[in-house]
Amino acid sequence: MRVSAVIPAFNAERRLARAVNSLLDTGYQDLEILIVDDGSTDRTRSVAEQLVAQHPAQIRLLTHPDGRSEEHTSELQSPCNL
């Protein structure tokens, strides 16, 4: 069974990598991590992009620069069709 974890991130550059690594350290094999950057003004997006580059099969980055979602990875599949 696939598990999805959503990490809302607003100006979270100092905490984001720790949160993601904590999820990755669970060892869960079928894990999807969705990072949602809600218009951060710090380096949150840059940190998130580095994490996506390191774990492209497990991490997706969504941003809300103007209140609209903009995906920065491969196609996101939602079981709820949201």
N, C-alpha and C positions, 0 to 999 in steps of 0.2 A: 504494500500500500504506500502510495506517495504522500509525503508530508510536506506542506508548504508553510514556511515561516515568513511573516511580513515584518520588516523592520522599518518603521517610520523614522526618517532622519532629517532633522532640521538643525543646521549648524552643529553637526555631530562628528566633526572630523577627528576629535580626540577619543571618541568612544566607539566609533563604528567598527573598526577592525577588530577590537576586542569582542564586540557583540557577535560579529560574523564568525570569528574563530571559535567562540564558545559553542555556536551551533554546529560548526564543522567537527569540533572535537567530540560531539556526541557519538560519532561513528555510525550514525544512521545512514544506510546505504542509498535510500531513495528519497533524498532531501532536496527541496527546492527553496532557495532563499530569495525573497523579493525585497530589494532595498528601494524605498520610496523617498526620494529627496524632494522635500516640499519647499523649493525655492531658497535653499541655503545661500548665505552670503559668504561663507568661509570655504574651506577646501573639501567639504563633504563630498561633492560630486567627483572630484579628482581621486579621493581615497576610494570611493565606491567603484570607479572605473578601474582602478588598480586591482581591486578584489575580484571584479568580473574577469579581468584578464588572467588572473591566477586560477580561477575556478569557473570557466565559461559554461560548463555543463550543469553547474548547480546554482549559479547566482545570476539574477536579472536585475537591471537598474531601470527604474521608472523615475521620471522627474516631473515636477509641476512648476515650471518657470512662470507661467502666466495663469495658473489655475487649471491648465489642461495637461493631461498625461502625455508624455512623449517617451517612447521606449527606445533604449539605446543598446539593445542586444537582439539576439535572434527572436523569432516569433514567440510571443507569450501565449501559452495555452491555459485557459481558465476553465475548470470543470463546471463553473457556475455561469459561464458565458456572460460575465460582467463587462 
